[in-house]
Amino acid sequence: MADGSGATDREQLLKRVQDLEEEVKRLQEKLFEGKESTVAKDTVSASRKHRKQQQRPFDFSAYSRRHVALKIAYLGWGYQGFASQENTSNTIEEKLFEALKKTCLVDDRQTSNYHRCGRTDKGVSAFGQVISLDLRSNLSEEKKLNGCKGNSEGKNSKSEEELCYTHILNRVLPPDIRVLAWSPVEPDFSARFSCLRRTYRYFFPCADLDVALMHAAAQSMAVEFPLVLYDCEFENIQWIYDREVQEFNVTHLQQLWASHAVKTQVLHNMLQGLDAAPVAAGKGPGDVTATVLWGDLKPPVQNQASSFMEGVKARTYKPLLERPKCEGLESRIQHCLRRGRSQAAEWAAKRLCTAGGPELASPTSDS
């Protein structure tokens, strides 16, 4: 009986091993099929990506173009000015053309008939900068209304059929550069040469500044206060504002204003807290007998505008004759004689005589 049971156990064990080998073989085949499927998918994905990379460039010849004006607002605090520069790409103009090329509204700057109303320097913002250029149009040649002509179809139908330039550009532009509106213009329109007038405004805290004197000085020279290209005025131009774009722009500016307003209020409360600090009434370092609240000091400290002025604050110089003087040779000789240093006095006297000064008697040895 024992031999029979042992044979049965070996048979069961061999059968179990065979079953496991078949299971391993089945799993290996399944794993191999999964790898083949993954490789096939990767191959298809790579081929699709390769085909996508090999897609033909955008065919601008298949579309018409029209001459338009764009009204742009931007916060220039973080940029190196408006106009493109060779040594940096951090300019408003560079960001504009990056967006124009990315959205395939222009092929390149050289063929876009581009003009700007005015250039602004580093840190200068604009509420109403205007550029003019040829953009890709969604209208066919027979429907296209070149410039401001052909108003018989109505402005609403024209704006509905045409590409929404403001919406397209604002989707890819930085948040501190916004296209506010656009307008179809005549082919010979130039944002630079057709401009009637440009208005610039300075923004600064009044504090203790003489605003009337500053206004007179600003008529003939620029100052370092924040400057804004406030408006560019043209004749016979009708701006087209998109309601959705207008709501987005207003919302963005409101959020930005709220963020800065909260920070401003925090700083204002800090200043109010410092007004209650007791300080010495006198300016001398030892005068601490009487104290006064900082907010009650007369005249109050008003240095808000000092941060806008570049450079070092001018010193108050003393007249030349009132400045401390070096000790002359005559004084040095007398000092040496009083100290019994006859050799040093004799050397100083010889030097004075050599320099053309008055001759002095040589000191005696017992002096």
VEXTOR-115062 format. One line per field, with one value per residue (C-alpha): x, y, z. Coordinates in nm, 4 decimals. Layout:
px <- X, ...
py <- Y, ...
pz <- Z, ...
***
This chain:
px <- 0.0000, 0.2838, 0.4439, 0.1108, 0.0575, 0.4134, 0.3649, 0.0416, 0.2148, 0.4901, 0.2336, 0.0443, 0.3668, 0.4719, 0.1277, 0.1494, 0.4905, 0.3612, 0.0635, 0.2944, 0.5222, 0.2223, 0.1043, 0.4487, 0.4560, 0.1105, 0.2092, 0.5286, 0.3292, 0.0856, 0.3708, 0.5326, 0.2036, 0.1724, 0.5235, 0.4509, 0.1330, 0.3232, 0.5958, 0.3330, 0.1578, 0.4887, 0.5685, 0.2303, 0.2689, 0.6227, 0.5098, 0.2213, 0.4567, 0.7002, 0.4218, 0.3120, 0.6650, 0.6771, 0.3545, 0.3733, 0.4333, 0.1375, 0.0373, -0.0180, -0.0875, -0.4156, -0.5480, -0.6084, -0.4614, -0.5938, -0.4382, -0.5537, -0.4679, -0.4330, -0.4815, -0.2521, -0.2122, 0.0841, 0.2579, 0.6181, 0.7689, 0.9288, 1.0402, 1.3378, 1.1173, 0.8780, 1.1013, 1.3008, 1.6678, 1.9640, 2.0931, 1.7645, 1.4350, 1.2560, 1.0694, 0.7017, 0.7547, 0.9323, 0.6450, 0.3914, 0.5596, 0.6079, 0.2299, 0.1597, 0.3808, 0.2530, -0.1068, -0.0043, -0.1455, 0.1794, 0.4583, 0.7368, 0.7893, 0.9584, 0.6532, 0.3873, 0.3974, 0.4466, 0.4450, 0.4251, 0.2781, 0.5574, 0.8344, 0.8541, 1.1637, 1.2437, 0.9758, 0.7266, 0.3692, 0.0962, -0.2823, -0.3320, -0.0319, -0.1255, 0.0436, -0.0591, 0.0243, -0.1132, -0.2815, -0.4250, -0.7937, -1.0797, -1.2718, -1.2541, -1.1434, -1.4960, -1.6266, -1.3210, -1.3733, -1.0382, -0.9702, -1.2743, -1.4537, -1.7609, -1.9720, -2.2897, -2.2696, -2.2634, -2.0047, -2.1643, -2.1594, -1.8042, -1.6788, -1.8663, -1.7194, -1.3644, -1.1154, -1.1351, -0.7830, -0.8058, -0.9194, -0.6613, -0.3665, -0.4605, -0.4654, -0.0903, 0.0360, 0.1821, -0.0822, 0.0714, 0.0329, -0.3261, -0.4743, -0.7769, -0.9332, -0.8713, -0.9899, -0.9744, -0.7822, -0.6829, -0.3845, -0.1794, -0.2567, 0.0512, 0.0347, 0.3398, 0.2750, -0.1077, -0.1068, -0.2372, -0.1215, 0.0245, -0.0479, 0.1942, 0.1231, 0.3406, 0.2129, 0.3646, 0.2632, 0.2303, 0.3931, 0.5987, 0.6677, 0.6090, 0.3695, 0.3388, 0.7169, 0.7396, 0.4720, 0.6721, 0.9921, 0.8203, 0.7432, 1.1079, 1.2607, 1.1781, 1.1934, 1.2357, 0.8772, 0.6705, 0.5602, 0.2634, 0.1786, -0.1771, -0.3393, -0.2709, -0.5167, -0.6116, -0.8657, -1.1568, -1.0737, -1.3454, -1.2217, -1.3942, -1.4157, -1.5103, -1.7386, -1.5759, -1.2254, -1.3283, -1.4662, -1.1474, -0.9229, -1.1261, -1.1318, -0.7561, -0.6853, -0.9296, -0.7539, -0.4150, -0.5378, -0.6879, -0.3581, -0.1595, -0.4291, -0.4104, -0.0303, -0.0638, -0.3093, -0.0735, 0.2076, -0.0291, -0.1214, 0.2476, 0.3092, 0.0116, 0.1559, 0.4908, 0.3157, 0.2378, 0.6057, 0.7557, 1.0805, 1.3102, 1.1863, 1.5339, 1.7642, 2.0738, 2.1834, 2.1870, 1.8559, 1.6206, 1.4489, 1.1353, 0.9577, 0.6955, 0.4905, 0.6417, 0.3139, 0.3147, 0.6552, 0.6553, 0.7308, 0.6305, 0.8627, 0.7437, 0.9874, 0.7433, 0.8808, 1.2470, 1.2258, 1.1402, 1.4494, 1.7526, 2.1073, 2.2639, 2.1207, 2.3331, 2.5566, 2.5849, 2.9426, 3.1343, 3.3179, 3.6801, 3.8266, 3.5983, 3.7107, 3.9657, 4.3225, 4.6351, 4.9157, 5.1695, 5.5510, 5.5914, 5.3612, 5.5448, 5.8827, 5.7512, 5.6043, 5.9339, 6.1259, 5.8884, 5.9353, 6.3168, 6.3399, 6.5991, 6.6982, 6.3383, 6.2927, 6.6117, 6.4945, 6.1561, 6.3227, 6.5445, 6.2393, 6.0546, 6.3479, 6.3727, 6.0006, 6.0513, 5.9168, 6.0680, 6.4110, 6.4331, 6.7391, 6.8821, 6.8028, 7.0891, 7.1914, 7.0801, 6.7375
py <- 0.0000, 0.2339, 0.1713, 0.2386, 0.5637, 0.6797, 0.6168, 0.8127, 1.1082, 1.1123, 1.1070, 1.3976, 1.5880, 1.5308, 1.6406, 1.9527, 2.0373, 1.9871, 2.2130, 2.4840, 2.4580, 2.5001, 2.7978, 2.9609, 2.8996, 3.0526, 3.3603, 3.4040, 3.3943, 3.6485, 3.8750, 3.8479, 3.9413, 4.2430, 4.3574, 4.3195, 4.5257, 4.7972, 4.8086, 4.8297, 5.1155, 5.2981, 5.2505, 5.3922, 5.6844, 5.7548, 5.7415, 5.9791, 6.2140, 6.1942, 6.2702, 6.5606, 6.6962, 6.6602, 6.8531, 7.1189, 7.4760, 7.7089, 7.8238, 8.1984, 8.2194, 8.0357, 8.3257, 8.6899, 8.9667, 9.2967, 9.6058, 9.6570, 9.8628, 9.7033, 9.8925, 9.7542, 9.8063, 9.6773, 9.7109, 9.7847, 9.7384, 9.4049, 9.4805, 9.6515, 9.8888, 9.8495, 9.8342, 9.5218, 9.5214, 9.3149, 9.2346, 9.1180, 8.9534, 9.0906, 9.3694, 9.4257, 9.4156, 9.0786, 8.9285, 9.0678, 8.9129, 8.5832, 8.5740, 8.6882, 8.4152, 8.1471, 8.2167, 8.2369, 8.5863, 8.7036, 8.5220, 8.7516, 9.1125, 9.2165, 9.1328, 9.2529, 9.6268, 9.6948, 10.0387, 10.1403, 10.4658, 10.5347, 10.3599, 10.3568, 10.3146, 10.0621, 10.0460, 10.2651, 10.1343, 10.2114, 10.2329, 10.3041, 10.2021, 10.1438, 9.9345, 9.8787, 9.5784, 9.3279, 9.0282, 8.7054, 8.7506, 8.5025, 8.6801, 8.5722, 8.8237, 8.8864, 8.9482, 9.1236, 9.4867, 9.6474, 9.9151, 10.1165, 10.0944, 9.8914, 9.9746, 9.8647, 9.5219, 9.6733, 9.6717, 9.3894, 9.1372, 9.2378, 9.1857, 8.8534, 8.7088, 8.8217, 8.6556, 8.7780, 8.9134, 9.0294, 8.6885, 8.4957, 8.7079, 8.7438, 8.3640, 8.3441, 8.6830, 8.7329, 8.8463, 9.1950, 9.2587, 9.2869, 9.3632, 9.5791, 9.6344, 9.6253, 9.8252, 9.7834, 10.0730, 10.2018, 10.0330, 10.3534, 10.3930, 10.4073, 10.3937, 10.6193, 10.8756, 10.8852, 10.9664, 11.3150, 11.3331, 11.1194, 11.1840, 11.0834, 11.1008, 11.0788, 10.8994, 10.9785, 11.0592, 11.4322, 11.4086, 11.7272, 11.7841, 12.1185, 11.9940, 12.3317, 12.3626, 12.0023, 12.0705, 12.3642, 12.1588, 11.8665, 12.0860, 12.0775, 11.7676, 11.4147, 11.3029, 10.9674, 10.9239, 10.6343, 10.7331, 10.6017, 10.6347, 10.7281, 10.7720, 10.7847, 10.9927, 10.9148, 11.0442, 10.8312, 10.5113, 10.2963, 10.0469, 9.7080, 9.5747, 9.2116, 9.1718, 8.8487, 8.9885, 9.3119, 9.1188, 8.9123, 9.2196, 9.4083, 9.1051, 9.0591, 9.4255, 9.4217, 9.1189, 9.2817, 9.6058, 9.4196, 9.2378, 9.5631, 9.7432, 9.4853, 9.5181, 9.8967, 9.8793, 9.6552, 9.9095, 10.1933, 10.0170, 9.9654, 10.3389, 10.4168, 10.1864, 10.3649, 10.7007, 10.5933, 10.5276, 10.7721, 10.9329, 11.1976, 11.5510, 11.6829, 11.5737, 11.5454, 11.1955, 11.2909, 11.4760, 11.2037, 11.3945, 11.4775, 11.2450, 11.3001, 11.0667, 11.0174, 11.1120, 11.4477, 11.5596, 11.8871, 11.8989, 11.5380, 11.3060, 11.2800, 11.0846, 10.8869, 11.0268, 10.9606, 10.6000, 10.7231, 10.9412, 10.7593, 10.8314, 10.9443, 11.2309, 11.5454, 11.6372, 11.9774, 12.0853, 12.3356, 12.6237, 12.5458, 12.7913, 12.6619, 12.3010, 12.1501, 12.2352, 12.0251, 12.1348, 12.3589, 12.3144, 12.6218, 12.4717, 12.1449, 12.3129, 12.4922, 12.1655, 11.9837, 12.2622, 12.2470, 11.8721, 11.9003, 11.7254, 11.9590, 11.7259, 11.6897, 12.0678, 12.1277, 11.8819, 12.0559, 12.3945, 12.2789, 12.1394, 12.4665, 12.6644, 12.4291, 12.4786, 12.8559, 12.9425, 13.1879, 13.0970, 13.0164, 13.0199, 12.6805, 12.5636, 12.5469, 12.2234, 12.3325, 12.4519
pz <- 0.0000, 0.0755, -0.2652, -0.4390, -0.2572, -0.3333, -0.7050, -0.6972, -0.5297, -0.7946, -1.0749, -0.9192, -0.8740, -1.2365, -1.3576, -1.1446, -1.2894, -1.6442, -1.5722, -1.4361, -1.7419, -1.9721, -1.7657, -1.7883, -2.1643, -2.2021, -1.9981, -2.2028, -2.5267, -2.3865, -2.2734, -2.6157, -2.7841, -2.5523, -2.6408, -3.0111, -2.9677, -2.7788, -3.0400, -3.3125, -3.1323, -3.0801, -3.4451, -3.5496, -3.3063, -3.4298, -3.7911, -3.7176, -3.5352, -3.8247, -4.0707, -3.8512, -3.8504, -4.2269, -4.2804, -4.5416, -4.4221, -4.4008, -4.7481, -4.7217, -5.0951, -5.0380, -4.8310, -4.9007, -4.6880, -4.5669, -4.4165, -4.0575, -3.7519, -3.4082, -3.0834, -2.8146, -2.4402, -2.2429, -1.9085, -1.9964, -1.6491, -1.7325, -2.0899, -2.2506, -2.4495, -2.7408, -3.0498, -3.1388, -3.0420, -3.1552, -2.8053, -2.6491, -2.7390, -2.4315, -2.6126, -2.6830, -3.0595, -3.0426, -2.8411, -3.0881, -3.3897, -3.2085, -3.1615, -3.5182, -3.6638, -3.4266, -3.5317, -3.9002, -3.9369, -4.0993, -4.2774, -4.1605, -4.0602, -4.3844, -4.5986, -4.3545, -4.4405, -4.0702, -3.9055, -3.5404, -3.4121, -3.1652, -2.9799, -2.6030, -2.3873, -2.1180, -1.8469, -2.0371, -2.0667, -2.3189, -2.3051, -2.6752, -2.8851, -3.2519, -3.5193, -3.8810, -4.0970, -4.3515, -4.1862, -4.3215, -4.3963, -4.3773, -4.6512, -5.0130, -5.2730, -5.3975, -5.0431, -4.9137, -4.8209, -4.8764, -4.6220, -4.5174, -4.8512, -4.9329, -4.6309, -4.8091, -4.6453, -4.2970, -4.0242, -3.8259, -4.1092, -4.1924, -3.8365, -3.8050, -4.1235, -4.0626, -3.8288, -3.4698, -3.4585, -3.0974, -2.9710, -3.1757, -3.0638, -2.6978, -2.6623, -2.7282, -2.6084, -2.2565, -2.0054, -1.9768, -2.3516, -2.4808, -2.8221, -2.7396, -3.0825, -3.4567, -3.7552, -4.1345, -4.2886, -4.6302, -4.8008, -4.7688, -4.3963, -4.1731, -3.7943, -3.7897, -4.0606, -4.0395, -3.6681, -3.5903, -3.2299, -2.9523, -2.5853, -2.3091, -1.9388, -1.6293, -1.3181, -0.9771, -0.6163, -0.5472, -0.1998, -0.1479, -0.5178, -0.6883, -0.9580, -1.1314, -1.1629, -1.2860, -1.5468, -1.6787, -1.6887, -1.8623, -2.1621, -2.2661, -2.1100, -2.0007, -1.6394, -1.4696, -1.3484, -1.4961, -1.8461, -2.0428, -2.4117, -2.3289, -2.6692, -3.0445, -3.2432, -3.6042, -3.8517, -3.9821, -3.7976, -3.6404, -3.3823, -3.3594, -3.0029, -2.9399, -2.6387, -2.5163, -2.5544, -2.3806, -2.0841, -2.0580, -2.0728, -1.8130, -1.5826, -1.6114, -1.5321, -1.2402, -1.0925, -1.1403, -0.9844, -0.6866, -0.6242, -0.6213, -0.4199, -0.1399, -0.1265, -0.1213, 0.1695, 0.3655, 0.3229, 0.4179, 0.7432, 0.8204, 0.7807, 1.0066, 1.2715, 1.2555, 1.3073, 1.6658, 1.7506, 2.0114, 1.8987, 2.0458, 1.9895, 1.9126, 1.6343, 1.8541, 1.9602, 2.3272, 2.3312, 2.4587, 2.7394, 2.5375, 2.2971, 2.0327, 1.8168, 1.4736, 1.3058, 1.4876, 1.3613, 1.1687, 0.8818, 0.8075, 0.6154, 0.2541, 0.0418, -0.1747, -0.4990, -0.4162, -0.5422, -0.8928, -0.9200, -1.0556, -0.9470, -0.6197, -0.4197, -0.4564, -0.1625, 0.0019, -0.0601, 0.1551, -0.0141, -0.0846, 0.1698, 0.4454, 0.4150, 0.6612, 0.5631, 0.5786, 0.8122, 0.6326, 0.6461, 0.8650, 1.1245, 1.0977, 1.1619, 1.4705, 1.5971, 1.5527, 1.7294, 2.0246, 2.0449, 2.0308, 1.6943, 1.5392, 1.2549, 1.1373, 1.1604, 0.9617, 0.6911, 0.6710, 0.6423, 0.3565, 0.1792, 0.2255, 0.0834, -0.2133, -0.2804, -0.2958, 0.0469, 0.2957, 0.4259, 0.7914, 1.0085, 1.0700, 1.4167, 1.6599, 1.8132, 2.1595, 2.0517
***
